[in-house]
């Protein structure tokens, strides 16, 4: 497999205080947010309760989709200044699109790929708490990756 096709988060350079380095914390926040947002979107579409196994599958799919989105867009987070904030906003949009497509594909292979980004947009507009939660998660991710970059040194 070529290096261009492998999307990986960088390895942590410090052996101690893994959560303090920021990247692991950002990953945990993103995974939890993706699982929660996927459940909220599917519950809104279903209009009622879901079977437990399907609910777990939706949560897992949302977390995996969020991981895929972070793997694609993590380089946009954590840069200082106005340009860094603008880059983080664009990274958040890229993250949201990739996460919705990947998670939707896992939940419902053909139709989920097409309609998951629309379902996430509608959910974010209809449930303001979900939109605030996603924005807060992306802001905390930006801050955590910025801390990680400062601890990792000038190589990044």
Buried (B, 14 or more C-beta within 10 A) or exposed (E): EEEEEEEEBEEBEEEEEEEEBBBBBBBEBBBBBBBBBBBBBBBBEEEEEBEEEEBEBBBBBBBBBBBBBBBBBBBBBBBEEEEBEEBBEEBBEBBBBBBBBBBBBBBBEEEBBEBBBEBBBBBBEEBEEBBEBBEEBBBBBBBBBBBBBBBBEEEE
